[in-house]
Amino acid sequence: MTKPIYTRMFEVKTVFGVSDDQVRIWARKGLIDIHKRGRMSFVRTDDLAKIIEGKTEHRVG
């Protein structure tokens, strides 16, 4: 089974064990991007994994 590239925001708690509120905080800090398509919101699974593992650099700008 392959790992999904994107995860819907409502699935983040189940898949990664962090709340969607925390994901929005990380997005405000510029650590990840939330991709909107209509009324749906997605995040890259690799981006979330890097934050959880402490392997991400703070973005500037």
All heavy atoms as TSV, in Angstrom:
chain	resi	resn	atom	element	x	y	z
A	1	MET	N	N	0.839	-1.172	0.000
A	1	MET	CA	C	0.000	0.000	0.000
A	1	MET	C	C	0.891	1.244	0.000
A	1	MET	O	O	1.838	1.337	0.770
A	1	MET	CB	C	-0.897	0.000	1.234
A	1	MET	CG	C	-1.905	1.092	1.227
A	1	MET	SD	S	-3.167	0.717	2.470
A	1	MET	CE	C	-3.154	2.244	3.335
A	2	THR	N	N	0.584	2.204	-0.839
A	2	THR	CA	C	1.391	3.414	-0.916
A	2	THR	C	C	0.863	4.484	0.018
A	2	THR	O	O	-0.312	4.514	0.357
A	2	THR	CB	C	1.408	3.974	-2.352
A	2	THR	OG1	O	0.074	4.296	-2.732
A	2	THR	CG2	C	1.989	2.977	-3.324
A	3	LYS	N	N	1.762	5.352	0.441
A	3	LYS	CA	C	1.394	6.452	1.328
A	3	LYS	C	C	0.718	7.545	0.506
A	3	LYS	O	O	1.180	7.892	-0.570
A	3	LYS	CB	C	2.655	6.997	1.991
A	3	LYS	CG	C	2.398	8.096	2.988
A	3	LYS	CD	C	3.626	8.428	3.771
A	3	LYS	CE	C	4.595	9.210	2.918
A	3	LYS	NZ	N	5.692	9.788	3.679
A	4	PRO	N	N	-0.390	8.106	0.992
A	4	PRO	CA	C	-1.053	9.174	0.245
A	4	PRO	C	C	-0.174	10.419	0.187
A	4	PRO	O	O	0.601	10.697	1.108
A	4	PRO	CB	C	-2.334	9.438	1.029
A	4	PRO	CG	C	-2.052	8.947	2.397
A	4	PRO	CD	C	-1.064	7.821	2.252
A	5	ILE	N	N	-0.284	11.160	-0.888
A	5	ILE	CA	C	0.485	12.384	-1.044
A	5	ILE	C	C	-0.129	13.503	-0.208
A	5	ILE	O	O	0.568	14.283	0.418
A	5	ILE	CB	C	0.551	12.790	-2.525
A	5	ILE	CG1	C	1.298	11.720	-3.316
A	5	ILE	CG2	C	1.216	14.141	-2.684
A	5	ILE	CD1	C	1.267	11.906	-4.799
A	6	TYR	N	N	-1.452	13.569	-0.186
A	6	TYR	CA	C	-2.169	14.590	0.569
A	6	TYR	C	C	-3.146	13.940	1.538
A	6	TYR	O	O	-3.656	12.858	1.279
A	6	TYR	CB	C	-2.956	15.516	-0.367
A	6	TYR	CG	C	-2.077	16.397	-1.202
A	6	TYR	CD1	C	-1.659	15.998	-2.458
A	6	TYR	CD2	C	-1.650	17.629	-0.732
A	6	TYR	CE1	C	-0.844	16.803	-3.225
A	6	TYR	CE2	C	-0.840	18.441	-1.496
A	6	TYR	CZ	C	-0.439	18.019	-2.740
A	6	TYR	OH	O	0.376	18.828	-3.484
A	7	THR	N	N	-3.411	14.650	2.637
A	7	THR	CA	C	-4.400	14.218	3.616
A	7	THR	C	C	-5.399	15.343	3.802
A	7	THR	O	O	-5.017	16.507	3.878
A	7	THR	CB	C	-3.724	13.912	4.976
A	7	THR	OG1	O	-2.755	12.894	4.778
A	7	THR	CG2	C	-4.728	13.461	5.997
A	8	ARG	N	N	-6.671	14.991	3.843
A	8	ARG	CA	C	-7.701	15.997	4.113
A	8	ARG	C	C	-7.578	16.458	5.558
A	8	ARG	O	O	-7.169	15.704	6.431
A	8	ARG	CB	C	-9.102	15.406	3.887
A	8	ARG	CG	C	-9.388	14.912	2.486
A	8	ARG	CD	C	-10.015	15.942	1.580
A	8	ARG	NE	N	-11.188	16.593	2.104
A	8	ARG	CZ	C	-12.442	16.178	1.923
A	8	ARG	NH1	N	-12.695	15.103	1.236
A	8	ARG	NH2	N	-13.435	16.883	2.436
A	9	MET	N	N	-7.908	17.716	5.807
A	9	MET	CA	C	-7.772	18.284	7.141
A	9	MET	C	C	-8.552	17.504	8.191
A	9	MET	O	O	-8.064	17.315	9.302
A	9	MET	CB	C	-8.211	19.752	7.143
A	9	MET	CG	C	-7.219	20.679	6.493
A	9	MET	SD	S	-5.679	20.824	7.403
A	9	MET	CE	C	-6.220	21.813	8.786
A	10	PHE	N	N	-9.737	17.023	7.853
A	10	PHE	CA	C	-10.533	16.301	8.854
A	10	PHE	C	C	-9.931	14.937	9.190
A	10	PHE	O	O	-10.299	14.330	10.197
A	10	PHE	CB	C	-11.998	16.183	8.426
A	10	PHE	CG	C	-12.259	15.163	7.348
A	10	PHE	CD1	C	-12.503	13.842	7.668
A	10	PHE	CD2	C	-12.278	15.535	6.015
A	10	PHE	CE1	C	-12.754	12.895	6.678
A	10	PHE	CE2	C	-12.538	14.606	5.016
A	10	PHE	CZ	C	-12.766	13.283	5.360
A	11	GLU	N	N	-8.970	14.447	8.385
A	11	GLU	CA	C	-8.334	13.161	8.635
A	11	GLU	C	C	-7.002	13.274	9.384
A	11	GLU	O	O	-6.422	12.277	9.770
A	11	GLU	CB	C	-8.087	12.433	7.314
A	11	GLU	CG	C	-9.356	12.085	6.570
A	11	GLU	CD	C	-9.077	11.512	5.195
A	11	GLU	OE1	O	-8.135	11.993	4.532
A	11	GLU	OE2	O	-9.787	10.583	4.799
A	12	VAL	N	N	-6.519	14.490	9.584
A	12	VAL	CA	C	-5.205	14.700	10.189
A	12	VAL	C	C	-5.117	14.082	11.581
A	12	VAL	O	O	-4.117	13.455	11.927
A	12	VAL	CB	C	-4.853	16.207	10.211
A	12	VAL	CG1	C	-3.631	16.480	11.048
A	12	VAL	CG2	C	-4.647	16.719	8.800
A	13	LYS	N	N	-6.139	14.243	12.392
A	13	LYS	CA	C	-6.140	13.696	13.761
A	13	LYS	C	C	-5.996	12.170	13.732
A	13	LYS	O	O	-5.212	11.607	14.487
A	13	LYS	CB	C	-7.434	14.097	14.479
A	13	LYS	CG	C	-7.563	13.548	15.862
A	13	LYS	CD	C	-6.933	14.455	16.863
A	13	LYS	CE	C	-7.276	13.986	18.257
A	13	LYS	NZ	N	-6.317	14.459	19.208
A	14	THR	N	N	-6.719	11.521	12.852
A	14	THR	CA	C	-6.670	10.065	12.755
A	14	THR	C	C	-5.340	9.581	12.210
A	14	THR	O	O	-4.756	8.632	12.725
A	14	THR	CB	C	-7.810	9.553	11.848
A	14	THR	OG1	O	-9.048	10.019	12.371
A	14	THR	CG2	C	-7.814	8.050	11.775
A	15	VAL	N	N	-4.834	10.236	11.177
A	15	VAL	CA	C	-3.623	9.778	10.496
A	15	VAL	C	C	-2.353	10.147	11.274
A	15	VAL	O	O	-1.451	9.328	11.406
A	15	VAL	CB	C	-3.556	10.359	9.058
A	15	VAL	CG1	C	-2.261	9.984	8.370
A	15	VAL	CG2	C	-4.751	9.887	8.241
A	16	PHE	N	N	-2.292	11.380	11.814
A	16	PHE	CA	C	-1.058	11.864	12.436
A	16	PHE	C	C	-1.147	12.078	13.939
A	16	PHE	O	O	-0.139	12.328	14.580
A	16	PHE	CB	C	-0.621	13.173	11.780
A	16	PHE	CG	C	-0.096	12.971	10.387
A	16	PHE	CD1	C	-0.924	13.128	9.294
A	16	PHE	CD2	C	1.224	12.616	10.178
A	16	PHE	CE1	C	-0.452	12.930	8.015
A	16	PHE	CE2	C	1.712	12.415	8.903
A	16	PHE	CZ	C	0.871	12.574	7.818
A	17	GLY	N	N	-2.344	12.083	14.497
A	17	GLY	CA	C	-2.491	12.266	15.930
A	17	GLY	C	C	-2.344	13.705	16.388
A	17	GLY	O	O	-2.073	13.946	17.558
A	18	VAL	N	N	-2.471	14.662	15.475
A	18	VAL	CA	C	-2.447	16.083	15.829
A	18	VAL	C	C	-3.755	16.719	15.374
A	18	VAL	O	O	-4.370	16.274	14.409
A	18	VAL	CB	C	-1.247	16.835	15.212
A	18	VAL	CG1	C	0.058	16.299	15.735
A	18	VAL	CG2	C	-1.280	16.779	13.702
A	19	SER	N	N	-4.151	17.758	16.061
A	19	SER	CA	C	-5.426	18.386	15.726
A	19	SER	C	C	-5.308	19.262	14.491
A	19	SER	O	O	-4.216	19.720	14.137
A	19	SER	CB	C	-5.916	19.241	16.899
A	19	SER	OG	O	-5.094	20.384	17.039
A	20	ASP	N	N	-6.439	19.488	13.842
A	20	ASP	CA	C	-6.445	20.389	12.687
A	20	ASP	C	C	-6.129	21.813	13.113
A	20	ASP	O	O	-5.557	22.591	12.344
A	20	ASP	CB	C	-7.749	20.307	11.909
A	20	ASP	CG	C	-8.971	20.641	12.741
A	20	ASP	OD1	O	-8.920	20.511	13.978
A	20	ASP	OD2	O	-9.991	21.032	12.148
A	21	ASP	N	N	-6.435	22.164	14.371
A	21	ASP	CA	C	-6.058	23.486	14.892
A	21	ASP	C	C	-4.536	23.632	14.926
A	21	ASP	O	O	-4.002	24.686	14.578
A	21	ASP	CB	C	-6.618	23.711	16.298
A	21	ASP	CG	C	-8.125	23.885	16.300
A	21	ASP	OD1	O	-8.685	24.318	15.271
A	21	ASP	OD2	O	-8.741	23.585	17.340
A	22	GLN	N	N	-3.836	22.588	15.336
A	22	GLN	CA	C	-2.376	22.637	15.358
A	22	GLN	C	C	-1.818	22.784	13.946
A	22	GLN	O	O	-0.862	23.519	13.726
A	22	GLN	CB	C	-1.798	21.387	16.021
A	22	GLN	CG	C	-0.284	21.399	16.119
A	22	GLN	CD	C	0.232	22.539	16.953
A	22	GLN	OE1	O	-0.185	22.741	18.083
A	22	GLN	NE2	N	1.150	23.325	16.413
A	23	VAL	N	N	-2.408	22.100	12.990
A	23	VAL	CA	C	-1.973	22.222	11.594
A	23	VAL	C	C	-2.154	23.661	11.113
A	23	VAL	O	O	-1.278	24.216	10.438
A	23	VAL	CB	C	-2.735	21.230	10.696
A	23	VAL	CG1	C	-2.417	21.467	9.232
A	23	VAL	CG2	C	-2.403	19.795	11.087
A	24	ARG	N	N	-3.242	24.289	11.480
A	24	ARG	CA	C	-3.466	25.691	11.092
A	24	ARG	C	C	-2.442	26.619	11.748
A	24	ARG	O	O	-2.003	27.585	11.133
A	24	ARG	CB	C	-4.891	26.107	11.440
A	24	ARG	CG	C	-5.910	25.490	10.517
A	24	ARG	CD	C	-7.322	25.999	10.807
A	24	ARG	NE	N	-8.274	25.401	9.899
A	24	ARG	CZ	C	-8.899	24.242	10.100
A	24	ARG	NH1	N	-8.675	23.564	11.208
A	24	ARG	NH2	N	-9.752	23.771	9.215
A	25	ILE	N	N	-2.033	26.321	12.973
A	25	ILE	CA	C	-0.986	27.102	13.635
A	25	ILE	C	C	0.324	26.968	12.864
A	25	ILE	O	O	1.013	27.958	12.594
A	25	ILE	CB	C	-0.811	26.661	15.107
A	25	ILE	CG1	C	-2.032	27.075	15.926
A	25	ILE	CG2	C	0.479	27.238	15.706
A	25	ILE	CD1	C	-2.089	26.451	17.313
A	26	TRP	N	N	0.678	25.751	12.495
A	26	TRP	CA	C	1.897	25.545	11.711
A	26	TRP	C	C	1.823	26.268	10.380
A	26	TRP	O	O	2.822	26.810	9.909
A	26	TRP	CB	C	2.143	24.064	11.501
A	26	TRP	CG	C	2.563	23.318	12.740
A	26	TRP	CD1	C	3.209	23.826	13.832
A	26	TRP	CD2	C	2.360	21.939	13.014
A	26	TRP	NE1	N	3.427	22.841	14.758
A	26	TRP	CE2	C	2.923	21.672	14.285
A	26	TRP	CE3	C	1.772	20.900	12.318
A	26	TRP	CZ2	C	2.917	20.407	14.864
A	26	TRP	CZ3	C	1.757	19.640	12.889
A	26	TRP	CH2	C	2.324	19.391	14.155
A	27	ALA	N	N	0.641	26.299	9.772
A	27	ALA	CA	C	0.475	27.008	8.498
A	27	ALA	C	C	0.654	28.514	8.697
A	27	ALA	O	O	1.306	29.176	7.884
A	27	ALA	CB	C	-0.887	26.697	7.899
A	28	ARG	N	N	0.099	29.073	9.763
A	28	ARG	CA	C	0.273	30.507	10.053
A	28	ARG	C	C	1.736	30.858	10.286
A	28	ARG	O	O	2.182	31.944	9.943
A	28	ARG	CB	C	-0.559	30.929	11.255
A	28	ARG	CG	C	-2.006	31.209	10.934
A	28	ARG	CD	C	-2.709	31.931	12.075
A	28	ARG	NE	N	-2.760	31.143	13.311
A	28	ARG	CZ	C	-3.716	30.286	13.643
A	28	ARG	NH1	N	-4.748	30.121	12.843
A	28	ARG	NH2	N	-3.682	29.627	14.778
A	29	LYS	N	N	2.484	29.924	10.877
A	29	LYS	CA	C	3.913	30.149	11.112
A	29	LYS	C	C	4.736	29.955	9.840
A	29	LYS	O	O	5.939	30.202	9.847
A	29	LYS	CB	C	4.427	29.194	12.193
A	29	LYS	CG	C	3.916	29.510	13.571
A	29	LYS	CD	C	4.490	28.546	14.584
A	29	LYS	CE	C	4.043	28.908	15.989
A	29	LYS	NZ	N	4.622	27.975	16.985
A	30	GLY	N	N	4.095	29.477	8.779
A	30	GLY	CA	C	4.802	29.274	7.518
A	30	GLY	C	C	5.536	27.959	7.410
A	30	GLY	O	O	6.393	27.792	6.550
A	31	LEU	N	N	5.219	27.006	8.277
A	31	LEU	CA	C	5.901	25.713	8.249
A	31	LEU	C	C	5.321	24.768	7.206
A	31	LEU	O	O	6.041	23.895	6.710
A	31	LEU	CB	C	5.828	25.053	9.627
A	31	LEU	CG	C	6.523	25.819	10.758
A	31	LEU	CD1	C	6.265	25.135	12.086
A	31	LEU	CD2	C	8.011	25.918	10.483
A	32	ILE	N	N	4.035	24.896	6.924
A	32	ILE	CA	C	3.383	24.058	5.916
A	32	ILE	C	C	2.383	24.898	5.143
A	32	ILE	O	O	2.032	26.004	5.554
A	32	ILE	CB	C	2.644	22.846	6.544
A	32	ILE	CG1	C	1.547	23.335	7.484
A	32	ILE	CG2	C	3.597	21.906	7.229
A	32	ILE	CD1	C	0.606	22.231	7.901
A	33	ASP	N	N	1.920	24.351	4.049
A	33	ASP	CA	C	0.877	24.988	3.252
A	33	ASP	C	C	-0.402	24.159	3.350
A	33	ASP	O	O	-0.343	22.929	3.349
A	33	ASP	CB	C	1.285	25.078	1.777
A	33	ASP	CG	C	2.466	26.005	1.566
A	33	ASP	OD1	O	2.500	27.074	2.207
A	33	ASP	OD2	O	3.337	25.659	0.758
A	34	ILE	N	N	-1.508	24.847	3.446
A	34	ILE	CA	C	-2.815	24.192	3.354
A	34	ILE	C	C	-3.352	24.502	1.969
A	34	ILE	O	O	-3.444	25.665	1.575
A	34	ILE	CB	C	-3.779	24.703	4.441
A	34	ILE	CG1	C	-3.246	24.350	5.831
A	34	ILE	CG2	C	-5.177	24.104	4.232
A	34	ILE	CD1	C	-4.059	24.914	6.980
A	35	HIS	N	N	-3.662	23.463	1.221
A	35	HIS	CA	C	-4.133	23.618	-0.152
A	35	HIS	C	C	-5.655	23.513	-0.171
A	35	HIS	O	O	-6.210	22.537	0.327
A	35	HIS	CB	C	-3.522	22.539	-1.049
A	35	HIS	CG	C	-2.026	22.529	-1.006
A	35	HIS	ND1	N	-1.260	23.377	-1.758
A	35	HIS	CD2	C	-1.160	21.796	-0.264
A	35	HIS	CE1	C	0.015	23.164	-1.504
A	35	HIS	NE2	N	0.097	22.200	-0.595
A	36	LYS	N	N	-6.299	24.519	-0.702
A	36	LYS	CA	C	-7.766	24.559	-0.764
A	36	LYS	C	C	-8.222	24.221	-2.182
A	36	LYS	O	O	-7.688	24.755	-3.139
A	36	LYS	CB	C	-8.282	25.944	-0.401
A	36	LYS	CG	C	-7.973	26.402	1.013
A	36	LYS	CD	C	-8.897	25.838	2.037
A	36	LYS	CE	C	-10.262	26.439	1.901
A	36	LYS	NZ	N	-11.212	25.952	2.846
A	37	ARG	N	N	-9.211	23.371	-2.278
A	37	ARG	CA	C	-9.875	23.036	-3.537
A	37	ARG	C	C	-11.361	23.058	-3.252
A	37	ARG	O	O	-11.892	22.150	-2.612
A	37	ARG	CB	C	-9.461	21.662	-4.065
A	37	ARG	CG	C	-8.018	21.566	-4.468
A	37	ARG	CD	C	-7.720	22.477	-5.652
A	37	ARG	NE	N	-6.307	22.521	-5.944
A	37	ARG	CZ	C	-5.509	23.520	-5.629
A	37	ARG	NH1	N	-5.978	24.564	-4.981
A	37	ARG	NH2	N	-4.236	23.497	-5.951
A	38	GLY	N	N	-11.997	24.157	-3.645
A	38	GLY	CA	C	-13.401	24.320	-3.299
A	38	GLY	C	C	-13.535	24.428	-1.795
A	38	GLY	O	O	-12.880	25.239	-1.165
A	39	ARG	N	N	-14.372	23.584	-1.208
A	39	ARG	CA	C	-14.562	23.591	0.249
A	39	ARG	C	C	-13.654	22.598	0.965
A	39	ARG	O	O	-13.722	22.457	2.176
A	39	ARG	CB	C	-16.021	23.273	0.560
A	39	ARG	CG	C	-16.972	24.345	0.024
A	39	ARG	CD	C	-18.394	24.011	0.299
A	39	ARG	NE	N	-18.626	24.048	1.741
A	39	ARG	CZ	C	-19.801	23.912	2.305
A	39	ARG	NH1	N	-20.870	23.728	1.560
A	39	ARG	NH2	N	-19.935	23.967	3.602
A	40	MET	N	N	-12.784	21.923	0.217
A	40	MET	CA	C	-11.896	20.920	0.802
A	40	MET	C	C	-10.520	21.518	1.081
A	40	MET	O	O	-10.037	22.346	0.321
A	40	MET	CB	C	-11.748	19.734	-0.140
A	40	MET	CG	C	-13.055	19.005	-0.403
A	40	MET	SD	S	-12.857	17.592	-1.500
A	40	MET	CE	C	-12.530	18.407	-3.053
A	41	SER	N	N	-9.901	21.085	2.176
A	41	SER	CA	C	-8.555	21.518	2.547
A	41	SER	C	C	-7.659	20.293	2.647
A	41	SER	O	O	-8.041	19.276	3.234
A	41	SER	CB	C	-8.573	22.240	3.885
A	41	SER	OG	O	-9.361	23.390	3.819
A	42	PHE	N	N	-6.459	20.406	2.092
A	42	PHE	CA	C	-5.500	19.311	2.074
A	42	PHE	C	C	-4.150	19.783	2.588
A	42	PHE	O	O	-3.793	20.951	2.444
A	42	PHE	CB	C	-5.281	18.809	0.636
A	42	PHE	CG	C	-6.498	18.311	-0.048
A	42	PHE	CD1	C	-7.319	19.180	-0.761
A	42	PHE	CD2	C	-6.836	16.969	-0.017
A	42	PHE	CE1	C	-8.441	18.723	-1.415
A	42	PHE	CE2	C	-7.961	16.511	-0.672
A	42	PHE	CZ	C	-8.763	17.385	-1.375
A	43	VAL	N	N	-3.370	18.853	3.152
A	43	VAL	CA	C	-1.976	19.107	3.511
A	43	VAL	C	C	-1.143	17.940	2.994
A	43	VAL	O	O	-1.617	16.799	2.925
A	43	VAL	CB	C	-1.774	19.283	5.029
A	43	VAL	CG1	C	-2.378	20.567	5.511
A	43	VAL	CG2	C	-2.325	18.124	5.800
A	44	ARG	N	N	0.099	18.233	2.642
A	44	ARG	CA	C	0.998	17.167	2.178
A	44	ARG	C	C	1.406	16.302	3.364
A	44	ARG	O	O	1.816	16.814	4.398
A	44	ARG	CB	C	2.247	17.747	1.522
A	44	ARG	CG	C	2.021	18.256	0.128
A	44	ARG	CD	C	3.324	18.674	-0.525
A	44	ARG	NE	N	4.227	17.558	-0.737
A	44	ARG	CZ	C	4.213	16.757	-1.804
A	44	ARG	NH1	N	3.333	16.952	-2.762
A	44	ARG	NH2	N	5.079	15.777	-1.913
A	45	THR	N	N	1.322	15.010	3.197
A	45	THR	CA	C	1.695	14.101	4.280
A	45	THR	C	C	3.184	14.201	4.590
A	45	THR	O	O	3.577	14.113	5.755
A	45	THR	CB	C	1.314	12.650	3.943
A	45	THR	OG1	O	1.910	12.278	2.693
A	45	THR	CG2	C	-0.182	12.480	3.869
A	46	ASP	N	N	4.017	14.406	3.572
A	46	ASP	CA	C	5.458	14.543	3.806
A	46	ASP	C	C	5.767	15.767	4.664
A	46	ASP	O	O	6.647	15.720	5.526
A	46	ASP	CB	C	6.218	14.638	2.483
A	46	ASP	CG	C	6.246	13.325	1.724
A	46	ASP	OD1	O	5.987	12.274	2.343
A	46	ASP	OD2	O	6.545	13.350	0.521
A	47	ASP	N	N	5.067	16.883	4.428
A	47	ASP	CA	C	5.285	18.096	5.217
A	47	ASP	C	C	4.935	17.864	6.682
A	47	ASP	O	O	5.683	18.268	7.576
A	47	ASP	CB	C	4.453	19.262	4.671
A	47	ASP	CG	C	4.916	19.723	3.298
A	47	ASP	OD1	O	6.036	19.346	2.879
A	47	ASP	OD2	O	4.153	20.461	2.652
A	48	LEU	N	N	3.807	17.215	6.936
A	48	LEU	CA	C	3.420	16.926	8.321
A	48	LEU	C	C	4.409	15.981	8.985
A	48	LEU	O	O	4.778	16.180	10.143
A	48	LEU	CB	C	2.019	16.333	8.375
A	48	LEU	CG	C	0.871	17.311	8.189
A	48	LEU	CD1	C	-0.449	16.567	8.085
A	48	LEU	CD2	C	0.820	18.300	9.317
A	49	ALA	N	N	4.853	14.971	8.261
A	49	ALA	CA	C	5.814	14.018	8.825
A	49	ALA	C	C	7.114	14.719	9.202
A	49	ALA	O	O	7.689	14.448	10.256
A	49	ALA	CB	C	6.070	12.886	7.837
A	50	LYS	N	N	7.584	15.647	8.362
A	50	LYS	CA	C	8.828	16.367	8.654
A	50	LYS	C	C	8.695	17.220	9.909
A	50	LYS	O	O	9.619	17.294	10.716
A	50	LYS	CB	C	9.214	17.245	7.466
A	50	LYS	CG	C	9.764	16.460	6.306
A	50	LYS	CD	C	10.075	17.377	5.138
A	50	LYS	CE	C	10.496	16.575	3.924
A	50	LYS	NZ	N	10.704	17.434	2.755
A	51	ILE	N	N	7.547	17.870	10.081
A	51	ILE	CA	C	7.342	18.689	11.276
A	51	ILE	C	C	7.333	17.810	12.523
A	51	ILE	O	O	7.984	18.114	13.517
A	51	ILE	CB	C	6.033	19.488	11.177
A	51	ILE	CG1	C	6.178	20.586	10.128
A	51	ILE	CG2	C	5.671	20.097	12.530
A	51	ILE	CD1	C	4.889	21.311	9.828
A	52	ILE	N	N	6.611	16.715	12.472
A	52	ILE	CA	C	6.505	15.822	13.621
A	52	ILE	C	C	7.870	15.234	13.971
A	52	ILE	O	O	8.220	15.088	15.138
A	52	ILE	CB	C	5.455	14.728	13.352
A	52	ILE	CG1	C	4.062	15.370	13.305
A	52	ILE	CG2	C	5.523	13.624	14.402
A	52	ILE	CD1	C	2.988	14.469	12.759
A	53	GLU	N	N	8.673	14.921	12.951
A	53	GLU	CA	C	9.996	14.343	13.172
A	53	GLU	C	C	11.047	15.400	13.491
A	53	GLU	O	O	12.194	15.069	13.785
A	53	GLU	CB	C	10.421	13.551	11.938
A	53	GLU	CG	C	9.547	12.343	11.690
A	53	GLU	CD	C	9.773	11.713	10.322
A	53	GLU	OE1	O	10.628	12.211	9.557
A	53	GLU	OE2	O	9.101	10.726	10.019
A	54	GLY	N	N	10.675	16.686	13.424
A	54	GLY	CA	C	11.620	17.763	13.720
A	54	GLY	C	C	12.629	17.999	12.618
A	54	GLY	O	O	13.719	18.495	12.865
A	55	LYS	N	N	12.280	17.657	11.390
A	55	LYS	CA	C	13.208	17.775	10.263
A	55	LYS	C	C	12.858	18.920	9.326
A	55	LYS	O	O	13.192	18.893	8.159
A	55	LYS	CB	C	13.220	16.476	9.464
A	55	LYS	CG	C	13.710	15.285	10.251
A	55	LYS	CD	C	13.678	14.043	9.423
A	55	LYS	CE	C	14.163	12.849	10.215
A	55	LYS	NZ	N	14.121	11.621	9.440
A	56	THR	N	N	12.183	19.947	9.823
A	56	THR	CA	C	11.786	21.041	8.961
A	56	THR	C	C	12.479	22.329	9.394
A	56	THR	O	O	12.784	22.527	10.563
A	56	THR	CB	C	10.257	21.228	8.982
A	56	THR	OG1	O	9.906	22.220	8.021
A	56	THR	CG2	C	9.749	21.664	10.318
A	57	GLU	N	N	12.738	23.170	8.423
A	57	GLU	CA	C	13.303	24.492	8.679
A	57	GLU	C	C	12.172	25.497	8.658
A	57	GLU	O	O	11.219	25.358	7.902
A	57	GLU	CB	C	14.321	24.844	7.587
A	57	GLU	CG	C	15.525	23.935	7.574
A	57	GLU	CD	C	16.409	24.109	8.789
A	57	GLU	OE1	O	16.509	25.248	9.286
A	57	GLU	OE2	O	16.974	23.105	9.244
A	58	HIS	N	N	12.268	26.522	9.474
A	58	HIS	CA	C	11.260	27.590	9.442
A	58	HIS	C	C	11.375	28.341	8.129
A	58	HIS	O	O	12.465	28.700	7.710
A	58	HIS	CB	C	11.461	28.566	10.611
A	58	HIS	CG	C	11.123	27.969	11.929
A	58	HIS	ND1	N	9.845	27.987	12.436
A	58	HIS	CD2	C	11.870	27.290	12.831
A	58	HIS	CE1	C	9.836	27.370	13.592
A	58	HIS	NE2	N	11.060	26.941	13.861
A	59	ARG	N	N	10.262	28.550	7.475
A	59	ARG	CA	C	10.254	29.319	6.232
A	59	ARG	C	C	10.305	30.796	6.554
A	59	ARG	O	O	9.785	31.237	7.562
A	59	ARG	CB	C	8.985	29.029	5.435
A	59	ARG	CG	C	8.915	27.610	4.942
A	59	ARG	CD	C	7.691	27.429	4.111
A	59	ARG	NE	N	7.499	26.018	3.812
A	59	ARG	CZ	C	6.392	25.512	3.332
A	59	ARG	NH1	N	5.369	26.288	3.084
A	59	ARG	NH2	N	6.293	24.244	3.079
A	60	VAL	N	N	10.896	31.536	5.664
A	60	VAL	CA	C	10.961	32.991	5.823
A	60	VAL	C	C	10.138	33.623	4.730
A	60	VAL	O	O	10.223	33.261	3.572
A	60	VAL	CB	C	12.418	33.487	5.737
A	60	VAL	CG1	C	12.474	34.988	5.846
A	60	VAL	CG2	C	13.272	32.821	6.805
A	61	GLY	N	N	9.345	34.621	5.110
A	61	GLY	CA	C	8.618	35.378	4.095
A	61	GLY	C	C	7.235	34.961	3.998
A	61	GLY	O	O	6.395	35.219	3.326
